[in-house]
Amino acid sequence: MSQRTTAPPAPPSAGQHPPADAPLGNGLRQRHLSMIALGGVIGAGLFVGSGAGVAAAGPAIVVAYALSGLLVMLVMRMLGEMSAANPASGSFSVHAERAIGPWAGFTAGWMFWTLLCVGVAIEAIGAAHIMTGWFPGTPSWAWVLAFMALFCGANLAAVSSFGEFEFWFAALKIGAIALFLGLGVLAVLGLLPGTSSPGTANLLPEGGFLPGGVDGLLVGVLASVVAYGGLETVTIAAAESDDPVRGVAKAVRTTMWRIAVVYVGSMLVVVTLLPWNDPKVTEQGPYAATLDHLGIPAAGEVMNAVVLVALLSAMNANIYGSSRMAHSLVSRGQGPRALGRVSGRVPRRAVLASCGFGFTTVLLSYWYPDTLFAWLLNMVGGVILVVWGFTAVSQLVLRRRTEREDPARLTVRMWCFPYLTWAALAGVAGVLALMAWNPDTRVQVAFTGGLAVFLAATGFLMQRRRASRG
């Protein structure tokens, strides 16, 4: 491990603060960031995984998504404040190091890197499953290899290649959601030909708005928290844009309506049009089941195409995010120095390392699906909550420091500071407590906790060794 320390960021010039870990490129434009911010909130977890939440919480899934969405909005606002003041491709890892210490940046960064690399494997396997359904007889591994090669190549090229892929992926996902919401609202109002308004019959069924009780609502909250993953990528990508401060500020300021419309709005449409206990909600996914209910031709295949786009988009974004996080860590002396080399303003060795780990994880899923791969999945199950916890603590410290040293950098400010920051920390702790209480997620807390302790201890020892060397 390299042991050099990080120099403090240079003073801003002309109101714009340079990334802390240059010399990465700045090939991302505002249109890229805008679409990454919009599309990053729309993933396969929303299209498919939300079905389990609906089955557990019933119509109250709307409340579950609103509660977890509120937590995410607070976290993104805090992250936006720090990233606008100090844009860096390491994002929350850099902020944690500046606020708490190198061990915290090391822990948050490598935990997130592991999460993204395992995510690449999950998305590649899911995308390959859809392709083998469309092309029977083709080997799943061939599709995985093709997707890995495609997006590894895209991320080895200029950062604008990643931006263009995400721009068009996001456009397709946003178009699909807009069409779904449009058709759904017309059906709810009874204005769609061949349908009649269901009124509140499905929202207040036998058993009431909360048929699964408080336990069902809590399961829905846990399911919805997972679906929100991916929003952090925009603060990582902003450091490679032509105007990081404006890009982060704009993305964060639109988080509220994106969450309200995309997540809460679409869940409200689903549970208004369909009985919550319709088996198709979990079998097909809530979106495909709703389109099928509305008589949309080939609804299942349409949603398969949308889910494929969502999976490939997430795969591309995860390779990008993991490579930039690895490069940032190495540039701060917290990883193998060999990964830090930048060529063509792209951290190509970090890209290859992230893709290599992701592809190895795919192989583990085939060779040891019930042992090693299951262990990896459990290990990253609560990582995003640990990252959010580091983000909140970092913002508490850095806000005070920035107010003293350079208040002009606070172009984005956390609401009702410090009260909502403390509320977000309590929310993160509450969700972790729910996961520990729930038998289905308890093992994830244990494995994630073990990973966090191991990385924190390693980071602390590195920090002590560096300090002893002066």
N, C-alpha and C positions, 0 to 999 in steps of 0.2 A: 504494500500500500504506500502511496506517496504521502508524505507528511507535511507538505508545504501549507502555509496558511493563506487565507484569502484576503487580498487587499480591500480596504473599504471602497465602496463605489465612488466614482468620480462625481464631482458636483454637477448638477444638471446644467445644460446649456440651452438657451432659448426656450425654456419651459419644457424641454423634453429630456427624459432621463435615459441614458444608454443602458442596454442590458448588462447585467453584472457578469455574464460569462460569455462575452464575445470571444472569438470572431465567427460566430455563426452568421448565416445569411439573413437578409431581410426581404426575401422574395414573396412574403405573404402580403396581399393587399387588403384593403378594408372590406372589399366584397367577399374575400376568402374568410376573414374573421367573422363577418356577419353571418355567413352561412354555416360556418363551423359552430358558432354560438347557437344558431337556430336548430341545426341538425343534430348537434351533440346531445340534445335533450330527448331525441327520438331514437330509441334503440330496440333491439329484439326483445329485451326484457319487458318493454311496454306492450309490444304487439302480441307476445305469446305468454310470458311469465305472469302477466297481470291476471290471467285466468284463475290461478291458484288463490290470489287475493280476493277475487270476486266470490269464489266458492266458499271461502272462509268467513268473510265479513258481510256478504250480501250487499244490499244497496249502500250500507255504511262504508263500502270501499271508497266512496267519494270523500268521506270524512278522513279516512286513513291517508289517502293521497294528499289531501289538503294539509293535514298535520305534518307529514313528513316533508311535503313541499315547502312548508313554512320554515322548517329546520334548514333545508337546502338553500332557500333564499338568504337566510342569515349567514350561512357559511360562505356562499358566493359573494355576498356583500363584503364580508371581512376579507376574503381572498382578493376581491377586486380592489379594496382600499390599499392593501399591501403591494399588489402587483402593479397598480398604477403609480405608486410612489417609488417602486424599485422593480422594474420589469426584469425578469430572469427566466430562462428556460427551465430552471429548477423549481420555479414557482414556490409552493408551500415549503419545500425542503430548504430552499435558500432562506425563506422567512424564519423558519424554525431555527436554523443555525444562527442567524443574526439575533434572534430574540432569546433563545434558551441556551444554545451552545452547539458546537459541532456534533456532539453525540445525538442530539435531537434531529438535526438535519440529516445525518447518516441514517437514523432509524426510519424516519418518515420517507426519505427518498428511496431506500432499497426495499422497503415494504411495498411502496407503490409500484416500483419497477417489477417486483415479483407478481403483483396483482395483474399488471398489464400484460406481462408475458404469458401467464396462465390464461388470461382472457383471450389472447390471440389463439391459443389452442382450442378453447371452447368455441370460439366463433368459426374457426376453420373447420372444425368437425361438424358444426351445425350447417354451415354453407354446403359442405360436401354431401351431407345427408339430403338436402333439398335437390342437389344436382343428380344424385343417383336415383332419386325418385322420378326425375324428368328423363333421365337417360339410363334405364335399367340395364344391368350387366356391366356398367362401367365401374371400375374399382374406386372405392372411396378415397384411398390413399393418393390416387392420381389427381383428384380434384384438390385435395389438401396441398399437394406439392405445387400444383399450378397456381393456386391462390397465394401460397407463401412466396413463390418466385415472383409473381406479379407485383405484390405490394412491397416485397423486399427491394425489388428493382426500382419501384417508384420512390421509395424513401432513400435509396442510394443516390438518386439524381438530385437535382436542385429542389429546395424546399417548395418551390412553386408547383412542382409535380404533385406533392402531397396536397397542396392547397387546391389544385384543380380537381383531383379525385374527390376530395371532400366537398367541394363546391357543388359538383353535379350529384353526388350521392345525397347531400343534404337537400338539394332542390327536389329530387325524386321523393324523398321521405316527406318533405313539407307538403308537396303536391298531394301525396296519398292521404295524409292526415287532413288536409283542407277538404279534399273530396269526401272523405268519411264523415267529417263533422257537418259538411253541407247537407249530405244526404240524410244524416241522422237527425239534424234539426228539422228538416222538412218533414221527416217521418213522425217525429215527436209532435209536431204541430198539425199532423194530418194532411199535409199539403203534397206529399209524395204520391203519385198515381198508384192505385192498388193497395194503399195502406190507410189505416185509420188511427187516430191518435190514441195511444194507450192510457193517457192521463197519468194518474198516480198509482195505477193498479200494481205495477211492478215495483214501485218505490216503497209502497206500504202493503206488502203481501201478508199472507197469514204468517204470523211470527214477528211482524212489524219491521221497522227500518233496520233493526239490528238483530236479525234472526240467529246469528251465531253468538250473541251476547258479547260481553267485554273481551272474552278470550278470542273470539273471531275477529274483533276489531284490532286487537293487538297483533294477530297473525297477519292481517291486512297491512298494518303499519310496517311490519318487518319486510313483507313482500315489496311494498312500495319503495322503501329506502333503497333496496338493491337496484330497482329500476332507474333510479336517478343517477346512477354512476355514469361518468363521462363528461359531466359539465366542466370538470376541472381542466380539460384539455385546452380550452380557449385561453386560459391564463398562461399556459405553457407556450402555446403557439404565438401569443401576442408579442413575445420577446423577439420573434423573427419577422415582425411586420415593419412597415415603413413608419408607423406612428404608434408605438406600443401603448402609450398613455391613453390616447383617444380610443384605440381599439378595445382595450380592457374596459374603460369606462362605459363605452356604448354597449358592450356585450353584457356587462353586469347589470346595467340599468334596465335592460329588457328581460332579465331573468324572471321577474315576477309575472308578467303577462304570458311568457312562454310556458311557465309551469301551470298557470291557471287555465290557459286555453288547451294546451296539448294533453296534459295529464288529467287534471280535475275535470275539464270540460268533456273529454272523450269518455272518461269513466262514467260521467253523469248520463251521457247519451246511451252507453251500453246498458246500464242497469235500468234506465227508463224504458228502453225498447224490449229488453229480454228479461224473463224471470231469472233471478240470480242463481237458482238451482238447476237451470237447464244444463244437461250433461255436455252439450256442445260447447259451452263456455270454456271448459277445461280440455275437451277433446280437440277442438279446432282452434281454440284461442278466442277471446271475446270479440275481436274485430272481425275475424272470418265468420264467426257465428252470427254476428249482427248483420253483416252483408248478406249472408245466406238467408236470414230471416226476412230481409227486405227484398229478396228475390233477385239479387244482383247475379247475373250469369257468371259461372265459374268463379264464385267468390273465394273458394279455397285456393285455387291456383293464383288468383290475383294477389291474395295475401301472402302466399308463398314467395311470389316475386318481390313483394315489398319487404318481407322478412329477410330475403337473400340480400337485398340492397343494404338493409340495416346491419346485417352481420358483416358484410364486406366493408362497410363504412367504419364499423367499430374495429375491425381487424386493422385497417389502414391507420386509423387514429391511434390505436394501441401500440403499433410498431413505432409510429412517430413519437408518441409521448414517452414510451419506455427508452428510446434511444436518446432523446433530449434529457431525460432525467439522469440516465447513466453518464452522459457527457458532462452534465452540470456537477454531478457528484465527483467525478474524476478530476474536473478542473479545480475543485476545491480540496483536492488531496484526500478524497474519501472513497477511492476505488482504484483498480489496477490502472497504472499510468498508460499502459499500452492502448487502452480504450479511448484515451483523450485526444488522439490525433484527429485533426480536422483537415479535410482536403476538399477543394471546391466549395468551401464554406458549409460543408455537410459533415457531421461526425460519423463517417462511414463505418469505422470499426465498432462504434457503439450500436449502429443499426444492425450490423452483422451479428454482434453478440446477442442483441435482443431477439433477432429472428432465429438465431441458433437455439437459444433457450426455449423460445416458443415452439419451434419444430420438435425439439427433444420432448417437450411436454405433450405434444400430439402423439409421438411414438409411445410415451408412457401410458396414454389413454387406451392405446390398442393392446399393449403388452400386459399392463397391470391395471385394468380399469377399476378393480375393487380394492386395490391396495395403495400403490404409490400415487396414482392419479387422484383417487379419492382423498388421500392424505393432503395432496396439493390443494385441492378444492377447499377442504376444510381449513387449511392454513391461511387462505386468503379471504375467507368468508366474512370477517369483520374488519378487514384492512381499511376500507374507506372510512369507517367510523373512527379509527385511530388517527387517520390523516385529518379528519375534521376536528378532532380533539386538539391536535398539534396546531392546526390553523387558528382555532379560537384562542388558545394560550398565547400564540405568537402575536396575534392582533392586540391582545390586552397590553403586551409589553411594548410593541413597536408603535402603537398609536401614541402613547405617552412620550416615547422617545422622539418621534417625528414632530410632535407638537412643540417640544423644547428646541430641537435642533434645526428643523427646516419645515415649518408648517405649510409652505407653498406647495410642497409635494402632495398634500392631501387633497387631490382633485376629486377623489371619490371618498366619501366618509360613511362609516358604519352608522346606522340609525341608532339613536338613543344610547350612545356609548356611555358607560360600559354595561348598562343593564341588559340589553339584548345579547351582548356577547356572553355574559354569564348565563342567560337563558338558553343560548345555543349549547354551551358546555353542559348544562343540566340536561338538555335534550339528548345530546350524544351519550351521556352517562345513562340516561333512562333507556335508550334503545339497546345499549350493551347489556343492561340489567335484564331487559325483556328477552334478549337472546340467551342469556345465561339461565333464565327461568324456563324458557321453552325447550322441551326435550329434543325437538328437531334441530335446533340451532345451538344447543349448549356445547356440543363438541367443537363447533366453529370458534366459539369464544375461547375455548381452551387452547386450540391449535394456534389461533391468531395471537393470543396472549403469549404463548411460548415463543413464537417468531419475534414478537415485539421485544420480549425480555432478552432473547439472544442477540438481536441487533443492537439494542440499547447498551448491553454490556460490552459488546465488541466496540461500538462507537465510543463509549466512555473510556475504555482502555486505550484506544487510539488517541483520544484527546489528552489523557494523562501522559502518554508517551511523548506526544508532541510538545506538551508543556514542559516536561522534564528536560527536553533537548534545547529548550530556550527559544 
